[in-house]
Amino acid sequence: MKNIQIIEKPKGTSSCDIGISVDDWQEILTNPQITTENYREALLAFYREPEHKANTIIDYVEAILKPKEMKTSKYQAYIDLLKQTHNLVFTGAPGTGKTHMAREIAKEMGAESMFVQFHPSYDYTDFVEGLRPIDNGEGHIVFERKDGVFKEFCRKAVQNLIDSSKSVEELSDETHWKMLLEEFVNDAIDNATTFKTVNGSEFVITGMTESYVSILNEQNAKASILNVSIHEILTLLFNEITLEYVRDIRRYFGRMFGTQADSYTYVIVKQIREKHQSASANKVNQKHSSRIQERDYVFIIDEINRGEVSKIFGELFYAIDPGYRDDKDNPVQTQYQNLIPTSDVFAKGFYVPRNVYILATMNDIDRSVESMDFAMRRRFTWKEIKPECTEDMLDNLGQSLADSAKETMHRLNNEIVATDGLGAAYSVGPAYFMKIKDLKGDFSALWNMNIEPLLREYLRGFRAIDDMMEKFRKAFFREG
């Protein structure tokens, strides 16, 4: 899509009739979620106009999208496998480009992605959730529950599913209230505004994150610093919930008991309403041009077998099972479930949404994969990536150098496979031969600096290493 020229008026149409701007075309033609299967629905939602008006651009967009889809991706087979299994591990010899493939697959899927690398120190608190030390503002260290990278990633995927089911009007209203809240918080911080709870306790707003508004109440003996849920504030504003008493917040969210944060939520909601009077008055001119499309989310784990997988995933071995994706009725209770606020999307337990895919990599020669228990291993599909599967990466070297690199790699790997005690798992992948470009085509330098040290590591503990290395050297340089 990078070579498509964006035009103001497609042939046979009139910009004054349709109102298509250059930015509009840019968004349509570069949106990975718009394909020939859904372009009609997407474009109609994009323009929010009767079908007979939008039809004037359907043929033009289809003419652009169809050739795009006819180009078969070299990773399509792997994408299809990942879509089917949800959990896929690329195995194979070092240097086969498994990590590069994982990144490219996520890119071709048009997916939101995150990359992590497992190692012996990686644990549950990094991945799922844990307690983290923070300064309470009074010189004391307290512990606060924090989501790990995978749980936070799943939270974003769940939010995408929720948002993709909303109408343009709902999205516009939510954007309006978010902007009003941000404006309110910024004004309160800039002016150091002091607010009072119903009981007369004074507090100030100190900050705002994606999830919370932070407040400071020096008169509060239990906790002077508290986080107030932005989700609860926006829900009360968006739904125009009547709040006569603080306890109305607890009742609306179906909680048995109130929380300290309710008192501050009550004041913030009241203040915003008084300032802007109602949800329909003084609306900020911020409209969504189209509905949010459902997206794929690919979580990439590099060298998955280097970490203690069962310890890192914990109870999630159930949640990641493809058969239990999106199981909101039977969520997993995580270790610190009792500390999760009721307004949280995972308040009743954790689950992995259907639009999350786990794509991992590992090297066959690392025997630590055997430490993974079978309950975890059987939840992944294992796909071997052989050197010849990814040797096309060498084409970037230019035809002559690429052909020489491929031939050299094949000769060397044939000798490695035929060597007792080694085998295909010890093949040398094409990524090692990509270095020949920086070496200006000097295969002797590649052997001395990269290939020979790697092979000697493979042969550590073998007898007659020098004789075996001589065989490999002759295969590499086509001698004898």
C-alpha positions as CSV (number, residue, x, y, z in Angstrom):
1,M,0.0,0.0,0.0
2,K,3.0,2.3,0.3
3,N,3.1,3.0,-3.4
4,I,-0.5,4.0,-3.8
5,Q,-1.1,7.5,-4.8
6,I,-3.7,9.2,-2.7
7,I,-5.9,11.4,-4.8
8,E,-8.5,14.0,-3.9
9,K,-11.1,13.0,-6.5
10,P,-11.3,9.5,-7.8
11,K,-12.2,9.3,-11.5
12,G,-16.0,9.6,-12.0
13,T,-16.7,11.1,-8.7
14,S,-17.1,14.6,-7.3
15,S,-15.5,15.7,-4.1
16,C,-18.3,18.1,-3.4
17,D,-20.8,15.2,-3.5
18,I,-18.8,12.9,-1.3
19,G,-16.5,15.1,0.7
20,I,-13.5,12.9,0.5
21,S,-10.3,14.5,1.7
22,V,-6.7,13.4,1.2
23,D,-6.6,12.3,4.9
24,D,-9.8,10.3,4.4
25,W,-8.2,8.4,1.5
26,Q,-5.0,7.9,3.5
27,E,-6.9,6.3,6.4
28,I,-9.0,4.0,4.1
29,L,-6.2,2.8,1.9
30,T,-3.7,2.1,4.7
31,N,-6.1,0.6,7.2
32,P,-5.1,-3.1,7.4
33,Q,-8.5,-4.0,8.8
34,I,-10.3,-2.9,5.6
35,T,-10.3,-5.8,3.0
36,T,-12.6,-6.8,0.2
37,E,-14.5,-8.9,2.7
38,N,-15.5,-6.0,4.9
39,Y,-14.8,-2.8,2.8
40,R,-18.5,-2.1,2.1
41,E,-19.4,-2.2,5.8
42,A,-16.3,-0.3,6.8
43,L,-16.7,2.4,4.2
44,L,-20.4,2.9,5.0
45,A,-19.5,3.2,8.7
46,F,-16.6,5.5,7.8
47,Y,-18.9,8.0,6.0
48,R,-22.0,7.4,8.0
49,E,-24.0,8.1,4.9
50,P,-26.8,6.2,3.0
51,E,-25.5,3.4,0.9
52,H,-26.3,5.1,-2.4
53,K,-23.9,7.9,-1.6
54,A,-21.0,5.7,-0.5
55,N,-21.4,3.4,-3.5
56,T,-19.7,6.0,-5.7
57,I,-16.3,5.1,-4.1
58,I,-16.9,1.3,-3.6
59,D,-15.6,0.3,-7.0
60,Y,-12.6,2.5,-6.8
61,V,-11.5,1.1,-3.4
62,E,-12.2,-2.5,-4.4
63,A,-9.9,-2.0,-7.4
64,I,-7.1,-1.1,-5.0
65,L,-7.8,-3.7,-2.4
66,K,-8.2,-6.8,-4.6
67,P,-4.7,-6.7,-6.1
68,K,-3.3,-6.1,-2.6
69,E,-5.0,-9.3,-1.3
70,M,-4.0,-11.3,-4.4
71,K,-0.4,-11.0,-3.3
72,T,0.2,-14.1,-1.3
73,S,2.3,-13.5,1.8
74,K,5.4,-15.7,2.2
75,Y,4.3,-16.1,5.8
76,Q,0.6,-16.8,5.0
77,A,0.9,-20.5,6.0
78,Y,2.3,-19.5,9.4
79,I,-0.3,-16.9,9.8
80,D,-3.1,-19.4,9.1
81,L,-1.5,-21.8,11.6
82,L,-1.3,-19.2,14.3
83,K,-4.9,-18.1,13.7
84,Q,-6.0,-21.7,14.0
85,T,-4.0,-22.7,17.1
86,H,-3.6,-19.3,18.9
87,N,-0.4,-20.5,20.6
88,L,2.6,-21.3,18.3
89,V,6.2,-22.0,18.9
90,F,8.9,-21.7,16.2
91,T,11.7,-24.2,16.9
92,G,14.8,-24.8,14.9
93,A,18.5,-24.3,14.6
94,P,20.2,-21.0,15.6
95,G,20.2,-18.3,13.0
96,T,17.1,-19.5,11.1
97,G,15.4,-16.1,11.5
98,K,12.7,-17.3,13.9
99,T,12.5,-14.0,15.8
100,H,12.5,-12.0,12.6
101,M,9.7,-14.1,11.2
102,A,7.7,-13.6,14.4
103,R,7.9,-9.8,14.1
104,E,7.1,-9.9,10.3
105,I,4.1,-12.1,10.9
106,A,2.7,-9.7,13.4
107,K,3.3,-6.9,11.0
108,E,1.6,-8.7,8.1
109,M,-1.4,-9.4,10.2
110,G,-1.7,-5.7,10.9
111,A,-1.6,-6.7,14.6
112,E,-0.8,-4.8,17.7
113,S,2.3,-6.6,19.1
114,M,4.5,-6.8,22.1
115,F,7.9,-8.5,22.4
116,V,9.5,-10.0,25.5
117,Q,12.4,-12.3,26.0
118,F,12.3,-15.0,28.7
119,H,15.4,-15.6,30.9
120,P,16.1,-17.4,34.2
121,S,15.2,-14.4,36.3
122,Y,11.8,-13.7,34.5
123,D,8.9,-14.7,36.7
124,Y,5.1,-14.5,37.4
125,T,5.3,-10.9,38.7
126,D,6.8,-9.7,35.4
127,F,4.3,-11.6,33.3
128,V,1.0,-11.7,35.1
129,E,0.9,-9.5,38.2
130,G,2.8,-8.8,41.4
131,L,3.4,-6.4,44.3
132,R,5.7,-3.5,43.5
133,P,7.2,-1.1,46.1
134,I,6.2,2.5,45.8
135,D,6.8,5.7,47.9
136,N,3.7,6.7,49.7
137,G,4.7,10.3,49.7
138,E,5.6,10.3,53.4
139,G,9.0,8.7,53.1
140,H,7.6,5.2,53.6
141,I,7.7,2.3,51.2
142,V,4.4,0.5,50.6
143,F,3.5,-2.3,48.1
144,E,1.0,-1.9,45.3
145,R,-0.4,-4.5,42.9
146,K,0.8,-4.0,39.3
147,D,-0.2,-5.9,36.2
148,G,2.5,-7.8,34.3
149,V,3.2,-7.3,30.6
150,F,1.0,-10.1,29.4
151,K,-2.0,-9.2,31.5
152,E,-1.7,-5.5,30.5
153,F,-1.5,-6.6,26.9
154,C,-4.6,-8.7,27.2
155,R,-6.4,-5.7,28.9
156,K,-5.7,-3.7,25.7
157,A,-7.1,-6.5,23.5
158,V,-10.2,-6.8,25.6
159,Q,-10.7,-3.0,25.4
160,N,-10.4,-3.3,21.6
161,L,-13.2,-5.9,21.5
162,I,-15.4,-3.7,23.7
163,D,-14.8,-0.6,21.7
164,S,-15.3,-2.4,18.3
165,S,-18.9,-3.2,19.4
166,K,-19.7,0.5,20.1
167,S,-21.4,2.9,17.7
168,V,-19.8,6.0,16.4
169,E,-22.0,8.1,18.7
170,E,-21.0,6.1,21.7
171,L,-17.3,6.5,20.9
172,S,-17.7,10.2,20.3
173,D,-19.5,10.6,23.7
174,E,-16.7,8.7,25.5
175,T,-14.1,10.8,23.8
176,H,-16.0,13.9,24.9
177,W,-16.0,12.8,28.5
178,K,-12.4,11.8,28.5
179,M,-11.4,15.2,27.2
180,L,-13.4,16.9,29.9
181,L,-11.8,14.7,32.6
182,E,-8.3,15.5,31.3
183,E,-9.1,19.2,31.2
184,F,-10.5,19.0,34.8
185,V,-7.4,17.2,36.1
186,N,-4.9,19.4,34.3
187,D,-6.7,22.6,35.7
188,A,-6.7,21.1,39.2
189,I,-3.0,20.3,39.1
190,D,-2.0,23.6,37.5
191,N,-4.0,25.7,40.0
192,A,-3.3,23.4,43.0
193,T,-7.0,23.3,43.6
194,T,-8.1,22.0,47.0
195,F,-11.3,19.9,47.1
196,K,-13.4,18.7,50.0
197,T,-15.2,15.4,50.5
198,V,-18.7,15.2,51.8
199,N,-17.2,14.8,55.3
200,G,-15.1,18.0,54.9
201,S,-11.8,16.2,54.3
202,E,-9.5,18.2,52.0
203,F,-7.6,16.7,49.1
204,V,-5.7,17.7,46.0
205,I,-5.2,15.9,42.6
206,T,-1.6,15.0,42.0
207,G,-1.6,13.1,38.7
208,M,-3.3,11.0,36.1
209,T,-2.4,7.8,34.3
210,E,-4.4,5.7,31.7
211,S,-6.2,4.0,34.5
212,Y,-6.2,6.2,37.6
213,V,-6.5,9.8,39.0
214,S,-4.1,10.1,41.9
215,I,-5.1,12.2,44.9
216,L,-3.4,13.3,48.1
217,N,-5.2,13.7,51.4
218,E,-2.8,14.5,54.2
219,Q,-5.7,14.3,56.7
220,N,-6.3,10.6,55.9
221,A,-4.7,8.5,58.5
222,K,-5.2,5.2,56.7
223,A,-3.8,6.2,53.3
224,S,-2.8,9.7,52.3
225,I,-2.3,8.7,48.6
226,L,-5.1,7.0,46.8
227,N,-5.9,6.1,43.2
228,V,-9.3,6.7,41.8
229,S,-10.5,4.6,38.9
230,I,-10.9,6.6,35.7
231,H,-13.1,3.8,34.4
232,E,-15.6,4.4,37.2
233,I,-15.5,8.2,36.7
234,L,-16.2,7.9,33.0
235,T,-18.9,5.3,33.4
236,L,-20.8,7.5,35.9
237,L,-20.4,10.5,33.6
238,F,-21.2,8.7,30.3
239,N,-24.3,7.0,31.7
240,E,-25.4,10.2,33.5
241,I,-25.9,8.3,36.7
242,T,-27.7,10.3,39.4
243,L,-25.5,10.6,42.5
244,E,-27.3,12.0,45.6
245,Y,-25.0,10.2,48.1
246,V,-21.6,8.6,48.0
247,R,-23.2,5.2,48.6
248,D,-24.9,5.5,45.3
249,I,-21.6,4.7,43.6
250,R,-21.3,1.4,45.5
251,R,-24.8,0.5,44.6
252,Y,-24.4,1.3,40.9
253,F,-21.3,-0.9,40.6
254,G,-22.9,-3.7,42.7
255,R,-20.4,-3.7,45.5
256,M,-21.3,-4.9,48.9
257,F,-19.1,-2.4,50.6
258,G,-17.9,1.1,49.8
259,T,-14.3,2.1,49.4
260,Q,-12.3,5.2,50.4
261,A,-12.0,6.0,46.7
262,D,-15.8,6.4,46.4
263,S,-15.7,9.7,48.4
264,Y,-13.2,11.2,45.9
265,T,-15.0,9.8,42.8
266,Y,-18.2,11.4,44.0
267,V,-16.5,14.8,44.3
268,I,-14.7,14.6,40.9
269,V,-17.9,13.5,39.1
270,K,-19.9,16.3,40.8
271,Q,-17.3,18.9,40.0
272,I,-17.2,18.0,36.3
273,R,-21.0,18.0,36.0
274,E,-21.3,21.3,37.7
275,K,-18.7,22.8,35.4
276,H,-20.2,21.4,32.2
277,Q,-23.8,21.1,33.5
278,S,-24.8,18.0,31.5
279,A,-23.5,15.4,29.1
280,S,-25.2,17.3,26.2
281,A,-24.0,20.8,27.0
282,N,-20.7,22.4,25.9
283,K,-19.6,19.3,24.1
284,V,-16.1,19.3,22.8
285,N,-16.1,19.0,19.0
286,Q,-14.4,15.6,18.8
287,K,-16.1,13.1,16.6
288,H,-15.1,9.6,15.5
289,S,-15.2,9.3,11.8
290,S,-15.8,5.5,11.9
291,R,-16.3,2.6,14.2
292,I,-13.3,1.0,15.8
293,Q,-12.3,-2.2,14.0
294,E,-11.5,-5.4,15.9
295,R,-7.8,-6.0,15.8
296,D,-5.4,-8.9,16.3
297,Y,-2.9,-8.8,19.2
298,V,0.3,-10.9,18.9
299,F,2.4,-11.4,22.0
300,I,5.9,-12.5,21.0
301,I,8.0,-14.5,23.4
302,D,11.6,-14.9,22.4
303,E,13.6,-17.9,23.7
304,I,10.6,-19.2,25.7
305,N,12.5,-22.2,27.0
306,R,15.1,-20.1,28.8
307,G,12.5,-19.2,31.5
308,E,10.7,-21.4,33.9
309,V,7.5,-21.4,31.8
310,S,5.2,-23.1,34.3
311,K,6.3,-20.7,37.0
312,I,6.0,-17.6,34.7
313,F,2.5,-18.5,33.5
314,G,1.3,-19.9,36.8
315,E,-2.5,-20.6,36.7
316,L,-2.7,-19.2,33.1
317,F,-2.0,-22.6,31.6
318,Y,-5.8,-22.9,31.6
319,A,-6.5,-19.5,30.3
320,I,-4.2,-19.7,27.3
321,D,-5.8,-23.0,26.1
322,P,-7.4,-22.2,22.7
323,G,-10.5,-24.0,23.8
324,Y,-11.0,-21.6,26.7
325,R,-10.3,-18.3,25.1
326,D,-12.8,-15.5,25.8
327,D,-14.2,-17.6,28.7
328,K,-15.6,-14.8,30.8
329,D,-17.9,-17.2,32.7
330,N,-15.0,-19.2,34.0
331,P,-12.2,-16.8,34.5
332,V,-8.9,-17.7,36.3
333,Q,-8.4,-16.4,39.8
334,T,-4.9,-14.9,39.8
335,Q,-2.7,-14.7,42.9
336,Y,-3.7,-11.2,43.9
337,Q,-7.3,-11.3,42.7
338,N,-8.6,-9.9,46.0
339,L,-6.6,-6.7,45.4
340,I,-8.2,-6.0,42.0
341,P,-10.8,-3.2,42.1
342,T,-14.4,-4.0,41.1
343,S,-14.2,-1.6,38.2
344,D,-11.4,-3.5,36.5
345,V,-12.2,-5.5,33.4
346,F,-10.7,-8.5,35.2
347,A,-12.4,-7.9,38.5
348,K,-14.1,-11.4,38.4
349,G,-11.0,-13.1,37.2
350,F,-8.6,-13.2,34.3
351,Y,-9.2,-14.6,30.8
352,V,-7.3,-14.3,27.5
353,P,-9.5,-12.7,24.8
354,R,-10.0,-14.4,21.4
355,N,-8.0,-11.7,19.6
356,V,-4.7,-12.5,21.4
357,Y,-2.2,-14.8,19.8
358,I,1.0,-16.1,21.5
359,L,4.0,-16.6,19.1
360,A,7.1,-17.9,20.7
361,T,10.6,-19.0,19.5
362,M,13.2,-21.4,20.8
363,N,16.4,-23.1,19.6
364,D,16.3,-26.9,19.3
365,I,19.8,-27.4,20.8
366,D,18.7,-25.8,24.1
367,R,17.6,-28.8,26.0
368,S,15.9,-26.7,28.7
369,V,12.7,-27.2,26.7
370,E,12.5,-30.6,28.5
371,S,11.9,-28.7,31.7
372,M,8.5,-27.5,30.5
373,D,5.8,-29.8,31.9
374,F,3.5,-31.5,29.5
375,A,0.4,-29.7,30.6
376,M,2.0,-26.5,29.3
377,R,3.7,-27.9,26.3
378,R,0.6,-29.5,24.9
379,R,-1.1,-26.0,24.8
380,F,1.3,-24.9,22.1
381,T,1.7,-26.0,18.5
382,W,5.3,-26.6,17.7
383,K,6.6,-25.7,14.2
384,E,10.2,-26.4,13.0
385,I,11.8,-23.7,11.0
386,K,14.6,-25.2,8.8
387,P,17.4,-23.1,7.3
388,E,16.0,-23.6,3.8
389,C,12.7,-22.2,4.9
390,T,14.2,-18.8,5.5
391,E,17.1,-18.8,3.2
392,D,15.4,-16.2,1.0
393,M,16.6,-13.6,3.5
394,L,19.9,-14.0,1.7
395,D,18.4,-12.6,-1.5
396,N,19.1,-9.1,0.0
397,L,22.8,-9.7,-0.6
398,G,22.4,-9.6,-4.4
399,Q,22.1,-12.6,-6.7
400,S,25.7,-13.6,-7.0
401,L,26.6,-13.3,-3.3
402,A,23.3,-14.8,-2.3
403,D,23.8,-17.9,-4.5
404,S,27.3,-18.4,-3.0
405,A,26.0,-18.0,0.5
406,K,23.2,-20.5,0.0
407,E,25.5,-23.1,-1.6
408,T,28.0,-22.7,1.2
409,M,25.3,-23.0,3.8
410,H,23.9,-26.2,2.2
411,R,27.3,-27.9,2.0
412,L,28.1,-27.1,5.6
413,N,24.8,-28.2,6.9
414,N,24.9,-31.4,5.0
415,E,28.2,-32.2,6.8
416,I,26.7,-31.2,10.2
417,V,23.7,-33.4,9.7
418,A,25.9,-36.4,8.8
419,T,28.0,-36.0,11.9
420,D,27.3,-38.4,14.8
421,G,26.2,-36.5,17.9
422,L,25.0,-33.4,16.1
423,G,22.2,-33.6,13.4
424,A,19.8,-31.1,11.9
425,A,19.2,-29.3,15.2
426,Y,22.8,-28.0,14.9
427,S,22.5,-26.6,11.4
428,V,23.8,-23.1,10.8
429,G,20.9,-20.7,9.8
430,P,21.0,-18.1,7.0
431,A,21.2,-15.2,9.6
432,Y,24.8,-16.1,10.1
433,F,25.5,-15.7,6.4
434,M,23.9,-12.3,6.3
435,K,27.0,-11.0,7.9
436,I,28.9,-11.7,4.7
437,K,27.7,-8.3,3.4
438,D,29.5,-6.4,6.1
439,L,32.6,-8.5,5.4
440,K,32.4,-7.4,1.7
441,G,32.0,-11.0,0.5
442,D,35.0,-12.4,2.4
443,F,34.0,-16.0,3.3
444,S,37.3,-16.6,5.0
445,A,36.5,-13.8,7.4
446,L,33.0,-15.1,7.9
447,W,34.5,-18.6,8.8
448,N,37.1,-17.2,11.2
449,M,34.9,-14.7,13.0
450,N,31.5,-16.3,13.1
451,I,31.2,-19.9,11.8
452,E,34.2,-21.6,13.3
453,P,33.6,-20.3,16.9
454,L,30.0,-21.4,16.7
455,L,30.9,-24.9,15.5
456,R,33.6,-25.3,18.2
457,E,30.9,-24.5,20.8
458,Y,28.7,-27.3,19.2
459,L,31.6,-29.7,19.6
460,R,32.5,-28.9,23.2
461,G,33.1,-32.2,25.0
462,F,33.6,-34.2,21.7
463,R,36.7,-36.1,21.0
464,A,38.8,-35.4,17.9
465,I,37.4,-31.9,17.6
466,D,40.2,-30.8,15.3
467,D,39.5,-33.6,12.8
468,M,35.8,-32.8,12.8
469,M,36.4,-29.1,12.4
470,E,38.6,-29.9,9.4
471,K,35.7,-31.7,7.8
472,F,33.5,-28.7,8.4
473,R,36.1,-26.3,7.0
474,K,36.5,-28.4,3.8
475,A,32.7,-28.5,3.3
476,F,32.5,-24.7,3.9
477,F,35.3,-23.9,1.4
478,R,34.4,-26.8,-1.0
479,E,37.8,-28.5,-0.6
480,G,38.5,-32.2,-1.2
